[in-house]
Amino acid sequence: TMDLIQSIIMTVALVVITVFSINQAGGVDAVVENAKSMDGYLSFFQTYDPVAGSAKPYPAINIFSMLAWGLGYFGMPHILLRFMAIEDEKKLVLSRRIATVWVVIAMAASILIGMVGLGMTKAGALEFLSGSTSETLIVRVASLISQHGVLAAILAGLILAGILAATMSTADSQMLAAASSVSQNILQEFAHLKLSEKQSLFAARLTIVCVSVVGVVLARDPNSSVFGIVSFAWAGFGGSFGAVVLCSLFWKRCNWQGALAGMLSGGLMVFVWKYLVSPLGGVFGIYELLPAFLVSLAVCVVVSLVTPAPEADILAEFDAAK
């Protein structure tokens, strides 16, 4: 129910923002003409630089690198939990289709809002935004809406609630995944600690507090980019868990040693590539998720093959699930 309410709020906020922004930019025709006037319009190998006002090359390796974003979905707890919690496995196909369509709509709306924002800037309705401030476009548009009366102020509040809903829809799942991982998987199953229900609950709550504190510290930097942080976190989850999840689902020879090695190597490679290899530039400047995913996959396969095969009951469970 909560996810449904959050999705409705987000959808209404996107519609209101889009309609108002197009009106402020001078209409649909003005937005389209402004987009066409940009260098590199609809080019696969060029991207528009709003600061320079011209196009810059976007090589094929960058395109290939960005396609690696898709690999991150296999390791996202807040996405996998939605499918794991489904009431009927027969609805998985329908859920997959709905999720795919929604992602296409949401991403298209994000690109459209960016284009309309540039149109508003050209029309003089909004100051030019660059760098991390460009990520505040929706908030600034909501501020403009609030200046048009009481009803408009209510709509602006709804838009800000939509931003909060988008944040919470991901944050709550991430918090629950982190809390259960620490209290159940790490402390009890891995460390073999005997915790009472009260102690397990305390560990889960303490985990949530610690994660929240880290989030607050990261948010205190006014120059930090939300996209940059999300991109790095996406690579961390995808690189650590993506290949392991796929191997666990489709390869019965995968064992816990291979899974553990794959997670550790993938997570480590994200940091190594981001801070040591990527600064070299050129072909090494690709998105860190791609090399991390490949390293995790290779290590998981190799370690699983050189260590004992899973026990017979595990193989039987795999065959039953398949």
Buried (B, 14 or more C-beta within 10 A) or exposed (E): EEEEEBBEBBBBBBEBBBEBBBEBBBEEEBBEEBBEEBBBEEEEEBBBEBEEEEBEEBEEEBEEBBEBBEBBBBBBBBBBBBEEEEEEEEEEEEEEEEBEEEEEEEEEBEEBBBBBBBBBBBBEBBEEBEEBBBBEBBEBBBBBBBEEEEEBBEBBEBBBBBBBBBEBBBBBBBBBBBBBBBBBEBBBEEEEEEBEEEBBEEBBEEBBEEBEEEBEEEEEEEEEBEEEBEBBBBBBBBBBBBBBBBBBEEEBEBBEBBBBBBBEBBBBBBBBBBEEBBEEEEEEBBBBBBBBBBBBBBBBBBBBEEEEEBEEEBEEEBEEEE
